[in-house]
Amino acid sequence: MDKKIVATTSLAGCFGCHMSVLDIDERILDLIELVEFNKSPIDDIKTFTKHCDIGIVEGGCATSENVHVLKEFRKNCSTLIALGECAIMGGLPALRNNIPITECLEEAYLNGLTTKDNNPDRILPNDEEIPMMLDRVYPIRELVKVDFFLPGCPPTADLIWNALTALILGKEMDLPYEVIRYD
C-alpha cells in the first residue's frame, strides 16, 4: 500500500490538537508506516512539496494570514479535516467575536494591566509584516469546504487515531461514545 501524504497546520488556537496527535504515543510509529507527513510542524516542513491526500487543520481564522494558510491547505489537500473546537466553531479565540476589534486592540496594547505602563507613547502595532486581524474569528467551514470534523478541546488521541487510520485504510470510522464524549 502506498503511504498517504498528510499535512497539518495550526491557525488561531493553542496547539493543543497537535499535542493530542502526539498523544497517540507509540502508535505514532504505526502511523509513520501508513503516512508521509508533508507540510507540518510534526516534521518541520514549512511548504507543500506535493499534493496531499489529507490535510488536518486546528484553529480558527483570526487573521489574514490564517485565511491565506487555510486556503492553501484546501487547494493542496484532497480531504480536509477540522480538528478541534477552534477549527469547528472558533473555540476560545472566538470569545472576542462580540467585542469590537478597536476595543480588543486598545485593551491588548494600550489599556491592559501589563501594557499601559510599558507603552507610554500609546502606539498600536502597525507594521506590514503583522497580519491584519479579522473582524471576528471564523470557523474554517465558513471559508473553505471541510470534509470531516473531529470535535474536542482538544480531541482525544483515540478519536484522532481511530478517525485517521480509518480514513487512511478506507474503512468505516469506528468512533464509539468513549472517544467522542465530553461529559
N, C-alpha and C positions, 0 to 999 in steps of 0.2 A: 504494500500500500504506500502510495506517495504521501509524504508529510503535507499536512495542511499548513498554509502560511498564515500566521496570526500577527496582528498589530494591536497595540494597546496605547491609550493616552489618558491623561488626566487633565480635565479642564478646571472649572471653578468648584473646588471641593477640598478635601483634606488628605487625599491619597490613601485613605483607609481601605478602599476597594482593592487597590493594588496590593495592600498588605494582606487582604483576605485571599488573593490569588496565591501569594507566598505561603499562606497558612495551610495550603493543601499538603504542606510538609513533604514527606518522602515521595508522595505521589507526583511531585514536580519532575522526578526522574522518569516516571511513566509518561508524563505529558510530553517531555522532550523527545520521547520515542515517536510520538504522534504528530508533533508540530515543529515548525521552524518559526521562531519569533523574528519578525522583520523590524518595523519601526516600533520601538517600545522602550520604556525605562528599564524593563527587565534585562535587556541585552545592551542597552545604551546606544542603539542605532537611532539616529536622530531624524533621518529622512527615509521615505519609502525607496526601496531599491527594486521592488517588483510589486505587481498587483497581489493583494492579499485575499485569502478566502474568507477570513473572519477578522472583523475589527471590533475591539472592545473599548467602549468609551465610558469613563467615570467622570462625574462632574457635570454641571450645567454650564450655560454660556452667560458670562457676566461681562465680557469684554469683546472688543472687535477681534482680538487675536484668537479668543476661544471660538468664535464663529468661523474664522478662517481655517483653523485646525480641524474643526468638525466637518466642514465642507470638503476638505482634502481627504479626510478619513472616508467619508461617504463615497467619494469619487474613486478611491483606491481600494475599497473593500467590497467584496461581493455580498457579504452578510454583515449587518451591524447590530451589535448588542449594546443596549443601555444597561450599564452595571451600577446598581445602587440608586438610592433615593435622589441624590443630586442630579443625576442624569435623567431620571424618570420624571421628577416633579420639581426640580430646582433645589431641594433639600434645604439645609441650614442657610446657605448663601442667599436663598430667596426670601429670607426674613426681611431683607431690605426692600422688597418689592412695594411695600406700602409707604415707604419713606421717599420723599423727593430726592433725586440724585444730588442736588445742591446741598441739602441738609446732611446727607451722608458724607460728602466731601468736606464740608465745614467741620463736622464732628471729628472726622478722621485726621484732618490736617491743621485745623485752626483752634477748635474748642475742646478737644479731647484732653483728659487728665494728663496724659503723657506728652502731648504736643503743644499745648498752649504756651508753656514756658520755654519750649525748645524751638519755637518758630516765631521769634519776635517780629519779623517782617511780615508775618501772616501771608506767606506765599503758598499758593496751591501748586502742586506739581504740574508742569506744563511743558513737557518735552515730547517731541515727535516719536521718540523711542518707547514711550509708555503707551500701551494700548488704551484706546478710549473705552471708558465704562459705558455699558448699555443702559437704557432707561430702566431695565429690570433684569433679573436673572431668568433666563429661558430654559425650560427643559429641552433636551435635544430633539425630541419628537416634533417640536414646533418649528424646527429649522430644517430637518432632514428626515428621510424615511428611516424608521428603525424596525428591524426585523424581530428582535427578541428583547424582552425586558426581564431583568433579574433583580427583584426587589431586596431591600435591606439597607441598613445603615450601620455597618456595611453588610452586604450579603454574606452568608456563611460560606466557609471554604467548601463544605459538602455541596451546597447549592451550585457553586461555581464549577466544581469538579463534575457533578452529575450532568449539568446542562452542557458544559463544554465537551466532555467526552461523548455524550450522545450526539451532539451536533457534528463532531469530527468523524465519528464512526457511522453516521447516517442512521442512528437508532432513534426510537421514540424516547422522549425525555422522561425519565423516572424521577419525579420530584415529589416525594412523599411529604406529608404535612410537616414532619420533623425538620426538614431543611428549609421550609418557607414560612414557618410560623414565627410570629413576633408577639407572643402573649406571655 
